[in-house]
Amino acid sequence: MTESSITERGAPELADTRRRIWAIVGASSGNLVEWFDFYVYSFCSLYFAHIFFPSGNTTTQLLQTAGVFAAGFLMRPIGGWLFGRIADRRGRKTSMLISVCMMCFGSLVIACLPGYAVIGTWAPALLLARLFQGLSVGGEYGTSATYMSEVAVEGKKGFYASFQYVTLIGGQLLAVLVVVALQQVLSDEDLHAWGWRIPFALGAVLAIVALWLRRQLDETSKQETRALKEAGSFKGLWRNRRAFAMVLGFTAAGSLTFYTFTTYMQKYLVNTAGMTASTASVIMTAALFVYMLVQPLFGAFSDKVGRRTSMLCFGVLATLFTVPILSALQKVSSPYAAFGW
């Protein structure tokens, strides 16, 4: 395929279902890999915390590992701005290609990085790899969502854009499945020694596949739009500051709830509910699978009722039920009870 703009083609070609499906697959494949690599760190941290930080209290090591994880989050806004600017100035495709390459690099570094016992104080170079991954994910998040909404047919933008979250959760689900599989075939000692490196190496390989798929994508932004002086600028952002503030608020609140139930939950089930790491992983696998399946339904729901109504509805539900759900899970004694059975 060429890089000619999808939006500049004739109406018959815009209606080409196969072209749209390929665009969604190409854009979302990189998104899946990005989030797989990002979440593998969280799910494997129980196994490698002692390798990169000096020996001592296990909780302290996990907190240090969590601090590095948080550093990746701090880089995401910068990545969003940087890659958003690239997407506006150079095109969505270019931005998505660079972001997946950066994620591949970060995963390779973590997979190959020696531990504290070998390289001493250089072991926290783990932080550098996480900063690269944070930049990459921050850029991927907005650009892939924009791309998928731009290839969507009118009236179905919510449905099409929902696949950004389908693959986001799919990447997280794949990360859990890989960890569960390793828990079944490797001993706990092997996982702590070297087995935790396997998911990061796998993520780097998957990134290469996503890179190949994305090279086949068409560009969606118009050349004349990319040439505008305000494209990707703070001036353009300021002109739309009210919409920006609303999106920022809804996204921050939604992200807090999302990560509470998809990332922190695994550790909550182990450290607070007293479940084993393998049991918590199985629970998270089932929960993530359900989350993934309902995303297109919620996207279609937003197409029917509007984005504002949809966001308000789920925002109220999250505010009312997050604390009661966590309190109830604190007392569960079996995987089935975690689902209310």
C-alpha positions in Angstrom: 0.0 0.0 0.0 1.0 3.6 -0.4 1.0 6.4 2.1 -1.7 8.3 0.3 -4.3 9.6 2.7 -7.4 7.5 3.4 -9.4 10.7 3.9 -8.4 11.9 0.4 -9.7 8.9 -1.4 -13.1 8.6 -3.2 -16.3 7.6 -1.4 -16.3 4.1 -2.8 -12.9 3.3 -1.5 -13.7 4.9 1.9 -16.5 2.3 2.2 -14.1 -0.6 1.6 -14.7 -2.7 4.7 -11.6 -4.8 4.1 -9.4 -1.7 4.1 -10.9 -0.4 7.3 -10.5 -3.8 9.0 -6.8 -3.9 8.0 -6.4 -0.4 9.3 -7.8 -1.4 12.7 -5.7 -4.5 12.8 -2.5 -2.7 12.0 -3.1 0.2 14.4 -4.4 -2.1 17.2 -1.6 -4.7 16.8 1.0 -2.1 17.9 -1.3 -1.0 20.7 -1.6 -4.6 22.0 2.2 -5.0 22.0 2.8 -1.7 23.7 0.5 -2.5 26.5 1.7 -6.1 26.8 5.2 -4.9 27.3 4.1 -2.2 29.7 2.0 -4.5 31.9 4.5 -7.4 31.9 6.6 -5.2 34.2 3.8 -5.0 36.7 2.9 -8.7 36.7 6.6 -9.9 36.8 7.7 -7.4 39.5 7.1 -10.0 42.2 9.8 -12.1 40.6 12.5 -9.6 39.7 12.4 -7.0 42.5 15.2 -8.7 44.4 17.4 -8.8 41.3 17.6 -5.0 40.6 17.6 -3.6 44.1 19.8 -4.4 47.1 18.8 -7.3 49.3 16.5 -6.4 52.2 12.9 -6.2 53.1 10.7 -7.7 50.3 8.1 -4.9 50.7 10.8 -2.3 50.3 12.1 -4.0 47.1 8.5 -4.1 45.7 8.0 -0.4 46.6 11.2 0.5 44.7 10.0 -1.6 41.8 6.7 0.2 41.9 8.5 3.5 41.9 10.2 2.6 38.6 6.8 1.6 37.3 5.4 5.0 38.4 8.3 6.7 36.5 6.9 5.2 33.3 3.5 6.7 34.1 5.1 10.1 34.6 6.6 9.9 31.1 3.3 9.2 29.5 2.1 12.8 29.4 5.4 13.8 27.8 5.1 10.9 25.3 1.5 12.0 24.6 2.6 15.5 23.8 5.8 14.5 21.8 4.2 11.8 19.7 1.0 13.8 19.3 3.1 16.6 17.8 4.9 14.1 15.5 1.5 12.7 14.5 0.2 16.2 13.6 3.4 17.3 11.8 4.6 14.0 10.2 1.6 11.9 10.2 -0.1 9.2 12.4 1.7 6.4 10.7 5.2 7.8 11.4 4.3 8.4 15.1 3.0 4.9 15.6 6.1 3.4 13.9 8.5 5.3 16.2 6.5 4.4 19.3 6.5 0.7 18.7 10.3 0.8 18.0 10.9 2.5 21.3 8.8 -0.1 23.2 10.8 -2.8 21.5 14.1 -1.2 22.7 12.8 -0.9 26.3 11.7 -4.5 26.5 15.1 -5.8 25.1 17.0 -3.7 27.7 14.9 -5.2 30.6 15.2 -8.7 29.2 19.0 -8.6 29.0 19.9 -6.2 31.8 22.1 -7.9 34.5 21.1 -7.7 38.1 22.5 -5.7 41.1 24.8 -8.5 42.0 26.6 -8.2 38.6 26.6 -4.5 37.7 26.0 -3.0 41.2 24.6 0.5 41.2 24.0 0.4 37.4 21.2 -2.0 37.9 18.6 0.8 38.2 19.3 1.4 34.5 16.0 -0.5 34.6 14.6 3.0 35.1 15.9 4.2 31.8 14.2 1.3 30.0 10.9 2.2 31.8 11.2 5.8 30.8 11.5 4.7 27.1 8.4 2.5 27.6 6.5 5.3 29.3 7.2 7.7 26.4 6.2 5.0 23.9 2.9 4.1 25.6 2.1 7.8 26.1 2.5 8.4 22.4 0.7 5.2 21.4 -2.4 5.9 23.4 -3.5 9.0 21.7 -2.2 8.4 18.2 -3.7 5.0 17.8 -7.1 6.1 19.1 -7.0 9.1 16.7 -6.1 6.8 13.8 -8.9 4.4 14.5 -11.5 7.1 14.9 -10.3 8.7 11.6 -10.8 5.4 9.6 -14.2 4.9 11.2 -17.5 5.4 9.3 -19.7 8.2 10.5 -21.9 7.3 13.4 -19.6 4.4 14.5 -16.6 6.3 15.8 -17.2 5.1 19.4 -17.4 1.5 18.2 -14.2 1.7 16.1 -12.2 3.6 18.8 -13.2 1.0 21.4 -10.8 -1.4 19.8 -8.0 0.8 21.2 -9.2 -0.4 24.6 -9.9 -3.9 23.4 -6.2 -4.2 22.4 -5.1 -2.3 25.5 -6.8 -4.9 27.7 -5.9 -7.6 25.3 -2.2 -6.7 25.8 -2.7 -6.8 29.5 -4.6 -10.1 29.3 -1.8 -11.6 27.1 0.7 -10.5 29.8 -1.3 -12.3 32.5 -1.7 -15.4 30.3 2.1 -15.6 29.7 2.8 -15.2 33.4 0.3 -17.9 34.3 1.8 -20.2 31.6 5.2 -19.7 33.0 4.0 -20.4 36.5 2.7 -23.7 35.3 5.9 -24.9 33.5 8.6 -23.3 35.6 9.4 -23.6 39.3 9.1 -20.6 41.6 12.9 -20.6 41.9 13.4 -20.5 38.1 10.9 -17.7 37.7 12.8 -15.6 40.3 16.2 -16.5 38.7 15.6 -16.1 35.0 12.0 -17.0 33.9 10.7 -13.5 34.4 12.9 -12.4 31.5 11.0 -14.5 28.9 7.9 -12.2 28.7 10.1 -9.1 28.0 12.0 -11.0 25.2 8.6 -12.1 23.8 7.4 -8.5 23.8 10.4 -7.4 21.8 9.6 -10.1 19.2 6.0 -9.1 19.0 7.0 -5.5 18.5 8.8 -6.5 15.4 5.7 -8.1 14.0 3.6 -5.0 14.9 6.2 -2.8 13.1 5.8 -4.9 9.9 2.0 -4.6 10.1 2.1 -0.9 10.6 4.4 -0.3 7.7 1.5 -1.4 5.5 -0.9 1.2 6.8 -2.2 4.2 4.9 -1.8 7.7 6.3 -5.0 9.3 7.5 -3.9 12.9 8.0 -3.9 15.3 5.1 -0.8 17.0 3.9 -2.3 20.5 4.1 -3.4 19.9 7.7 0.1 18.8 8.7 1.5 22.0 7.2 -0.6 24.2 9.4 1.4 26.4 11.7 -0.7 25.5 14.8 -0.5 21.7 14.1 0.8 20.1 17.3 1.4 23.4 19.0 0.5 24.7 22.5 -1.2 27.6 20.8 -3.6 25.2 19.1 -4.2 23.4 22.4 -4.9 26.7 24.2 -7.6 27.6 21.6 -9.4 24.4 22.7 -8.5 24.6 26.4 -12.1 24.0 27.6 -12.4 20.7 25.7 -8.8 19.8 26.8 -9.7 20.4 30.5 -12.8 18.2 30.2 -10.9 15.4 28.5 -8.1 15.6 31.0 -10.5 15.4 33.9 -12.5 12.4 32.6 -9.4 10.6 31.5 -7.7 11.1 34.9 -10.7 9.8 36.8 -11.2 6.9 34.4 -7.6 5.9 34.4 -7.5 5.9 38.2 -10.4 3.4 38.3 -9.1 1.3 35.5 -5.7 0.8 37.0 -7.1 0.1 40.4 -9.0 -2.9 39.0 -6.6 -4.1 36.4 -3.1 -3.4 37.8 -3.3 -2.9 41.6 -5.9 -5.6 42.0 -3.4 -8.5 41.5 -1.3 -7.2 44.4 -4.4 -6.4 46.5 -5.6 -10.0 46.2 -2.2 -11.3 47.3 -1.2 -8.9 50.0 -4.7 -8.0 51.4 -7.0 -10.9 50.6 -4.2 -13.5 51.3 -4.4 -15.3 48.0 -1.5 -17.0 46.2 0.2 -15.2 43.3 -1.0 -17.9 40.9 -4.6 -17.7 42.1 -4.6 -13.9 41.8 -3.3 -14.3 38.2 -6.2 -16.6 37.3 -8.7 -14.2 38.7 -7.2 -11.3 36.8 -7.2 -13.4 33.6 -11.0 -14.0 33.9 -11.7 -10.4 34.8 -9.7 -8.9 32.0 -11.3 -11.2 29.5 -14.7 -9.9 30.5 -13.4 -6.3 30.4 -12.1 -6.8 26.9 -15.4 -8.3 25.5 -17.6 -5.5 26.7 -15.5 -2.6 25.3 -17.1 -2.7 21.8 -20.5 -2.7 23.5 -19.7 0.4 25.5 -18.3 2.0 22.3 -21.5 1.3 20.5 -23.4 2.6 23.5 -21.6 5.9 23.3 -22.5 6.2 19.6 -26.2 5.9 20.6 -26.3 8.2 23.7 -23.4 10.5 23.1 -19.9 10.6 24.6 -20.8 13.0 27.4 -23.7 11.0 28.7 -21.6 7.8 28.5 -18.7 9.3 30.4 -21.0 10.8 33.1 -22.8 7.5 33.5 -19.7 5.4 34.0 -18.0 8.1 36.1 -20.8 8.0 38.6 -20.8 4.2 38.8 -17.0 4.2 39.4 -17.3 6.8 42.2 -20.1 4.9 44.0 -18.9 1.4 43.8 -15.0 1.3 43.8 -14.6 1.4 47.6 -17.4 -1.1 48.4 -16.0 -3.5 45.9 -12.5 -3.3 47.4 -13.9 -3.7 50.9 -15.9 -6.8 49.8 -12.8 -8.4 48.1 -10.8 -7.9 51.3 -12.9 -10.7 52.9 -13.0 -13.2 50.0 -11.6 -16.7 50.7 -11.8 -18.3 47.2 -11.4 -17.3 43.5 -15.2 -17.9 43.0 -16.0 -15.5 45.9 -14.0 -12.8 44.1 -16.7 -12.9 41.4 -19.6 -12.9 43.9 -20.3 -16.6 43.6 
